[in-house]
Amino acid sequence: MSSNDVIGLSVDAGLATITLRRAGASNALDRAVKEQLLAAVEKVAADDSVRALLLAAEGKNFCVGQDLAEHVAGLEADPAHAMDTVAEHYNPLLRALAGVRVPVVVAINGACVGAGLGIALAGDIRIAGEGAKFATAFTGIALAGDSGLSHTLVEALGASRATGLMMLGDRFTAAQALDWGLVHRVVPDAELGDAAAALARQLADGPTAAYAQVKSLVSAASAGLSEALEREREAAEALGQSKDHRSAVDAFLAKTAPTFEGH
């Protein structure tokens, strides 16, 4: 692993661990993170020795979503292609995570926002620290959403609550996420690392052929992710060129309140 790696990958006795390592930026998703994360997931998926995958993050936050500074640079350079990252990075990543044949455990600490939430919901079992905070956040910058949230939130919560969370961007707590069924377990923050590793190890040592069939059955019962990802790409492409989106991103970075005009 080089000093330029923002994603860590290790395999120990059948348990693969992928770690977001851009802690200084709250694990915001810039191009390097997205490319290295996809490569790590694909490597795990191709490794027949892997029996379970743990996805975790260094630092205080799991992932705050897209790196907006990088996004602004893209808007300034070529607005028509600033949202290409949805098709180039997010959709392949979410499809790769959904396609991993072994159980995927996600350990969520601190903020889990935007595409970070989408990535977390692509796992099979989520365990959160009690201080974890969640939000969709997309409409705050005049976007509709990506990373599969229009599918996973509706599947988990129903259309009404999912719509409210996506439109209003309400923050919700680990306790609420547990109550709603978005996470499987909540533990004290200081115990998250050990608890997640123990859960992932339990799965790695378990009947993985049965787990693979469980994943297949659940996937068949909730088909539609690929279609949702394509619809999200189309929405991102249209909204990414809107005046509201650009002014909202600028306002976010300037720490001021945005003004929306509806176009």
Buried (B, 14 or more C-beta within 10 A) or exposed (E): EEEEBBBBBEBEEBBBBBBBBBBEBBBBBBEBBBBBBBBBBBBBBEBEEBBBBBBBBBBEBBBBBBBBEBBBEBBEEEBEBBBBBBBBBBBBBBBBBBEBBBBBBBBBBBBBBBBBBBBBBBBBBBBBBBBBBBBBBBBBBBBBBBBBBBBBBBBBBEEEBBBBBBEEBEBBBBEBBBEBEBBBBBBEBEEBBEBBBEBBBEBBEEEBEEBBEEBEEEEEEEEEBBEBBEBBBEBBBEBBBBEBBBBBBBBBEEEEEBEBEEE
